[in-house]
Amino acid sequence: MKKVYYLKTCSTCVRILKELNLPSDYILQDIKTEEITVKQLEEMKALAGSYESLFSKRSKLYKEMDLKNQNLTERDFKHYILEHYTFLSRPVIISGDSIFIGNSKKVVEEAKKSIGF
């Protein structure tokens, strides 16, 4: 599968997509307008190893809901990601059997290599 989960209103996501210059066979899914399904999230988890690795602890809601002071389980991480798109660490780039989560320089560089830059 070749897919990117992102937010088109996120300037960082847009910048990374431009930088990656993805081939036309990649499917882009704006998670604000097209919600993540349970099946999609489970596919991401299978590649990532855990729901926690897909979860954004930098989201505004994470702070507002004081989730850092709660003992969250994998089930909780899954629930919150499905409940609100802001909890997914973005972008999530799937290239075959590889997954790249987030916007760190290292992750973006690894994604570039996988895509064939």
C-alpha atoms as an extended CHARMM CRD file, in Angstrom:
* protein
*
       117  EXT
         1         1  MET       CA              0.0000000000        0.0000000000        0.0000000000  PROA      1               0.0000000000
         2         2  LYS       CA              1.1250000000        3.5470000000       -0.7090000000  PROA      2               0.0000000000
         3         3  LYS       CA             -0.7990000000        6.0340000000        1.3720000000  PROA      3               0.0000000000
         4         4  VAL       CA             -0.4160000000        9.2400000000        3.3470000000  PROA      4               0.0000000000
         5         5  TYR       CA             -2.6590000000       10.2950000000        6.2210000000  PROA      5               0.0000000000
         6         6  TYR       CA             -2.3300000000       14.0370000000        6.7260000000  PROA      6               0.0000000000
         7         7  LEU       CA             -4.1440000000       17.3130000000        7.3840000000  PROA      7               0.0000000000
         8         8  LYS       CA             -4.3870000000       19.7120000000        4.4650000000  PROA      8               0.0000000000
         9         9  THR       CA             -4.7930000000       22.5720000000        6.9660000000  PROA      9               0.0000000000
        10        10  CYS       CA             -1.4570000000       21.6930000000        8.6100000000  PROA      10              0.0000000000
        11        11  SER       CA              1.3630000000       23.7250000000        7.0720000000  PROA      11              0.0000000000
        12        12  THR       CA              3.9470000000       21.1680000000        8.2400000000  PROA      12              0.0000000000
        13        13  CYS       CA              2.1000000000       18.3120000000        6.4940000000  PROA      13              0.0000000000
        14        14  VAL       CA              1.7590000000       20.3720000000        3.3020000000  PROA      14              0.0000000000
        15        15  ARG       CA              5.4710000000       21.2770000000        3.3680000000  PROA      15              0.0000000000
        16        16  ILE       CA              6.4830000000       17.6290000000        3.8590000000  PROA      16              0.0000000000
        17        17  LEU       CA              4.2320000000       16.4780000000        1.0040000000  PROA      17              0.0000000000
        18        18  LYS       CA              5.8320000000       19.0490000000       -1.3060000000  PROA      18              0.0000000000
        19        19  GLU       CA              9.2780000000       17.9640000000       -0.1530000000  PROA      19              0.0000000000
        20        20  LEU       CA              8.4830000000       14.2840000000       -0.7950000000  PROA      20              0.0000000000
        21        21  ASN       CA              7.0860000000       14.9580000000       -4.2800000000  PROA      21              0.0000000000
        22        22  LEU       CA              5.1180000000       11.7110000000       -4.1130000000  PROA      22              0.0000000000
        23        23  PRO       CA              4.4850000000        9.6150000000       -7.2050000000  PROA      23              0.0000000000
        24        24  SER       CA              0.8780000000        9.5780000000       -8.4410000000  PROA      24              0.0000000000
        25        25  ASP       CA              0.2680000000        6.0550000000       -7.1120000000  PROA      25              0.0000000000
        26        26  TYR       CA              0.1730000000        7.3500000000       -3.5270000000  PROA      26              0.0000000000
        27        27  ILE       CA             -3.2790000000        7.8830000000       -2.0230000000  PROA      27              0.0000000000
        28        28  LEU       CA             -3.6510000000       11.0210000000        0.0960000000  PROA      28              0.0000000000
        29        29  GLN       CA             -6.2500000000       11.0420000000        2.8590000000  PROA      29              0.0000000000
        30        30  ASP       CA             -7.0710000000       14.2850000000        4.6420000000  PROA      30              0.0000000000
        31        31  ILE       CA             -8.0340000000       12.9120000000        8.0610000000  PROA      31              0.0000000000
        32        32  LYS       CA            -10.1670000000       15.9390000000        8.8940000000  PROA      32              0.0000000000
        33        33  THR       CA            -12.5430000000       15.4690000000        5.9520000000  PROA      33              0.0000000000
        34        34  GLU       CA            -12.2450000000       11.6650000000        5.6680000000  PROA      34              0.0000000000
        35        35  GLU       CA            -12.0980000000       10.0880000000        9.1150000000  PROA      35              0.0000000000
        36        36  ILE       CA             -9.7710000000        7.2040000000        9.8610000000  PROA      36              0.0000000000
        37        37  THR       CA            -11.6010000000        3.8900000000       10.0010000000  PROA      37              0.0000000000
        38        38  VAL       CA            -11.0020000000        1.1740000000       12.5800000000  PROA      38              0.0000000000
        39        39  LYS       CA             -9.5690000000       -1.0240000000        9.8090000000  PROA      39              0.0000000000
        40        40  GLN       CA             -7.1650000000        1.7150000000        8.6410000000  PROA      40              0.0000000000
        41        41  LEU       CA             -5.9640000000        2.3490000000       12.1870000000  PROA      41              0.0000000000
        42        42  GLU       CA             -5.4730000000       -1.3760000000       12.7820000000  PROA      42              0.0000000000
        43        43  GLU       CA             -3.4180000000       -1.5810000000        9.5590000000  PROA      43              0.0000000000
        44        44  MET       CA             -1.2600000000        1.3270000000       10.7590000000  PROA      44              0.0000000000
        45        45  LYS       CA             -0.8120000000       -0.3320000000       14.1580000000  PROA      45              0.0000000000
        46        46  ALA       CA              0.2520000000       -3.6080000000       12.5110000000  PROA      46              0.0000000000
        47        47  LEU       CA              3.0770000000       -1.7290000000       10.7570000000  PROA      47              0.0000000000
        48        48  ALA       CA              3.9440000000        0.5860000000       13.6580000000  PROA      48              0.0000000000
        49        49  GLY       CA              3.8050000000       -1.9920000000       16.4490000000  PROA      49              0.0000000000
        50        50  SER       CA              1.5490000000       -0.0100000000       18.7930000000  PROA      50              0.0000000000
        51        51  TYR       CA             -1.2030000000        2.5650000000       18.9220000000  PROA      51              0.0000000000
        52        52  GLU       CA              0.9420000000        4.6630000000       21.2320000000  PROA      52              0.0000000000
        53        53  SER       CA              3.5360000000        5.1430000000       18.4780000000  PROA      53              0.0000000000
        54        54  LEU       CA              0.7700000000        6.6330000000       16.2900000000  PROA      54              0.0000000000
        55        55  PHE       CA             -0.5110000000        8.9000000000       19.0800000000  PROA      55              0.0000000000
        56        56  SER       CA              0.4060000000       12.5730000000       19.2170000000  PROA      56              0.0000000000
        57        57  LYS       CA              1.2620000000       13.7520000000       22.7090000000  PROA      57              0.0000000000
        58        58  ARG       CA              1.8030000000       17.2370000000       21.2930000000  PROA      58              0.0000000000
        59        59  SER       CA             -1.8510000000       17.8050000000       20.3680000000  PROA      59              0.0000000000
        60        60  LYS       CA             -3.7550000000       20.6310000000       21.9840000000  PROA      60              0.0000000000
        61        61  LEU       CA             -6.5020000000       18.2580000000       23.1560000000  PROA      61              0.0000000000
        62        62  TYR       CA             -3.9290000000       16.0240000000       24.8670000000  PROA      62              0.0000000000
        63        63  LYS       CA             -2.9740000000       18.9450000000       27.0700000000  PROA      63              0.0000000000
        64        64  GLU       CA             -6.5290000000       20.2480000000       27.5070000000  PROA      64              0.0000000000
        65        65  MET       CA             -7.8170000000       16.8280000000       28.5960000000  PROA      65              0.0000000000
        66        66  ASP       CA             -4.8220000000       16.4090000000       30.9420000000  PROA      66              0.0000000000
        67        67  LEU       CA             -4.1180000000       12.9860000000       29.4300000000  PROA      67              0.0000000000
        68        68  LYS       CA             -0.4290000000       13.1110000000       30.3870000000  PROA      68              0.0000000000
        69        69  ASN       CA             -1.4590000000       12.5850000000       34.0020000000  PROA      69              0.0000000000
        70        70  GLN       CA             -3.4930000000        9.4940000000       33.1520000000  PROA      70              0.0000000000
        71        71  ASN       CA             -2.1880000000        5.9670000000       32.7230000000  PROA      71              0.0000000000
        72        72  LEU       CA             -3.2500000000        5.3820000000       29.1120000000  PROA      72              0.0000000000
        73        73  THR       CA             -3.4120000000        1.8680000000       27.6720000000  PROA      73              0.0000000000
        74        74  GLU       CA             -3.1830000000        0.7510000000       24.0450000000  PROA      74              0.0000000000
        75        75  ARG       CA             -6.9750000000        0.5830000000       24.0590000000  PROA      75              0.0000000000
        76        76  ASP       CA             -7.1190000000        4.2240000000       25.2080000000  PROA      76              0.0000000000
        77        77  PHE       CA             -4.6920000000        5.3630000000       22.4910000000  PROA      77              0.0000000000
        78        78  LYS       CA             -6.7990000000        3.5970000000       19.8490000000  PROA      78              0.0000000000
        79        79  HSD       CA             -9.9980000000        5.1160000000       21.2320000000  PROA      79              0.0000000000
        80        80  TYR       CA             -8.6650000000        8.6740000000       21.2560000000  PROA      80              0.0000000000
        81        81  ILE       CA             -7.1980000000        8.4540000000       17.7310000000  PROA      81              0.0000000000
        82        82  LEU       CA            -10.5390000000        7.2300000000       16.4030000000  PROA      82              0.0000000000
        83        83  GLU       CA            -12.4310000000        9.8290000000       18.4300000000  PROA      83              0.0000000000
        84        84  HSD       CA            -10.5560000000       12.8650000000       17.1100000000  PROA      84              0.0000000000
        85        85  TYR       CA             -8.1110000000       13.2520000000       14.2180000000  PROA      85              0.0000000000
        86        86  THR       CA             -5.8300000000       15.5630000000       16.2130000000  PROA      86              0.0000000000
        87        87  PHE       CA             -4.5590000000       12.5840000000       18.2170000000  PROA      87              0.0000000000
        88        88  LEU       CA             -2.8980000000       10.9720000000       15.1810000000  PROA      88              0.0000000000
        89        89  SER       CA              0.7340000000       11.9590000000       14.8660000000  PROA      89              0.0000000000
        90        90  ARG       CA              1.0310000000       13.4470000000       11.3780000000  PROA      90              0.0000000000
        91        91  PRO       CA              1.7590000000       12.7690000000        8.6680000000  PROA      91              0.0000000000
        92        92  VAL       CA              1.6330000000        8.9740000000        8.5360000000  PROA      92              0.0000000000
        93        93  ILE       CA              3.2840000000        7.7280000000        5.3640000000  PROA      93              0.0000000000
        94        94  ILE       CA              2.8720000000        4.1010000000        4.3330000000  PROA      94              0.0000000000
        95        95  SER       CA              5.1610000000        2.8350000000        1.6130000000  PROA      95              0.0000000000
        96        96  GLY       CA              4.7400000000       -0.8900000000        1.0960000000  PROA      96              0.0000000000
        97        97  ASP       CA              5.5670000000       -2.6010000000        4.3830000000  PROA      97              0.0000000000
        98        98  SER       CA              7.1800000000        0.5270000000        5.8620000000  PROA      98              0.0000000000
        99        99  ILE       CA              5.5020000000        3.1890000000        7.9580000000  PROA      99              0.0000000000
       100       100  PHE       CA              6.8160000000        6.6620000000        8.7580000000  PROA      100             0.0000000000
       101       101  ILE       CA              5.1120000000        8.5470000000       11.5590000000  PROA      101             0.0000000000
       102       102  GLY       CA              5.4160000000       12.2250000000       12.3410000000  PROA      102             0.0000000000
       103       103  ASN       CA              7.3720000000       15.1340000000       11.0060000000  PROA      103             0.0000000000
       104       104  SER       CA             10.8570000000       14.8590000000       12.4630000000  PROA      104             0.0000000000
       105       105  LYS       CA             13.7160000000       15.4300000000       10.0220000000  PROA      105             0.0000000000
       106       106  LYS       CA             14.9170000000       11.8440000000       10.5260000000  PROA      106             0.0000000000
       107       107  VAL       CA             11.4940000000       10.3600000000        9.7310000000  PROA      107             0.0000000000
       108       108  VAL       CA             11.0780000000       12.5300000000        6.6230000000  PROA      108             0.0000000000
       109       109  GLU       CA             14.5620000000       11.5700000000        5.3680000000  PROA      109             0.0000000000
       110       110  GLU       CA             13.8150000000        7.8590000000        5.8940000000  PROA      110             0.0000000000
       111       111  ALA       CA             10.5070000000        8.2660000000        4.0230000000  PROA      111             0.0000000000
       112       112  LYS       CA             12.3500000000        9.9340000000        1.1340000000  PROA      112             0.0000000000
       113       113  LYS       CA             14.7350000000        6.9840000000        0.8820000000  PROA      113             0.0000000000
       114       114  SER       CA             11.8440000000        4.5150000000        0.9200000000  PROA      114             0.0000000000
       115       115  ILE       CA              9.9860000000        6.4080000000       -1.8010000000  PROA      115             0.0000000000
       116       116  GLY       CA             13.0920000000        6.4550000000       -3.9400000000  PROA      116             0.0000000000
       117       117  PHE       CA             14.5100000000        9.9630000000       -3.6630000000  PROA      117             0.0000000000
